[in-house]
Amino acid sequence: MEKAIIGKKVGMTQIFDEAGHVIPVTVIEAGPCTVVQKKTAEKDGYEAVQLGYEDVAEKKLTKPELGHLKKAGDARKKYLKEFKLSNTAALNVGDEIKVDTFAEGDRVDVTGVSKGKGYAGVVKRYGAGRTPTTHGGGPVHRHAGSMGPATDPSRIFKGKIGAGHMGDEQVTVLNLDVVKVDNELGIIAVRGAIPGPKGGIVYVRNSVINVKEKGAAANASINPQKASARVNPQKASARNK
């Protein structure tokens, strides 16, 4: 079943699993979200639901926004996001989606807006190298340098690296493990880092990547020459012991 929710990034921490291993996790305060609109193939040409997150005062909404949200009852939501889900038919306008939609072991994709770094040069923005700092290099050690094209094609190809606005763009991190779900606090802990600052809005949905777990037999080598030194005496590492 496909599922999605809107949340807010709380920050990063670490937790320990049953074996005592440290797991770096990002804590997300997710939901509750309200279904404020439902789109169908008959009327709109595709199936999707629009979720609303975080209550807001009515005076802070425009009249078009109020008219749109009144169709979902008393929902006054600040953030709206549309998700294309295969189980749209099971959801209705006004339904509430909470954090218990997800469970430990799920794999999710998290979308957010990365931190803005302001105007940056090619060294910081793309990791470009500097020019030599000796023998009259001049005050251009961190400049982009020559771009290459001459009379033909007489222009710089689109996509060439250069100085400019760094960050502040939508980023999606794929296939993160849901390590913990707390229904009382309404939080999800996912393994690893996600884009955005603390307090930034993020969109969580089940991962589009289908990961097949491999068993022990699948990892076993069928070539005896590739076996470990303990079982293959022909290996040099085994003969030298």
KAJO-V496504 format. One record per backbone hydrogen bond with DSSP energy under -1.0 kcal/mol. NH is the residue of the N-H (numbers start at 1). CO is the residue of the C=O. Records with the same first field share a line. If there is no record, write none. Layout:
NH: CO + CO
//
This chain:
5: 204
7: 202
8: 29
9: 200
10: 27
11: 27
13: 25
15: 23
17: 21
20: 17
23: 15
25: 13
26: 190
27: 11
28: 188
29: 8
30: 28 + 186
31: 6
33: 97
34: 52
35: 95
36: 50
37: 50
39: 48
44: 40
48: 39
49: 83
50: 37
51: 81
52: 34
53: 79
56: 76
60: 57
61: 58
66: 62
67: 63
68: 64
69: 65
70: 66
72: 69
73: 70
78: 54
79: 53
81: 51
83: 49
90: 87
91: 88
94: 35
95: 92
97: 33
101: 98
102: 99
105: 178
106: 103
108: 176
109: 205
110: 173
111: 203
112: 171
114: 169
117: 166
120: 164
125: 121
126: 122
128: 122
131: 141
140: 138
143: 140
154: 150
160: 157
164: 120
166: 118
171: 112
173: 110
176: 108
178: 106
179: 189
180: 189
182: 187
186: 182
187: 182
188: 28
189: 180
190: 26
191: 177
192: 24
199: 9
200: 197
202: 7
203: 111
204: 5
205: 109
206: 3
207: 107
226: 223
227: 224
231: 228
232: 228
235: 232
239: 235
240: 236
//
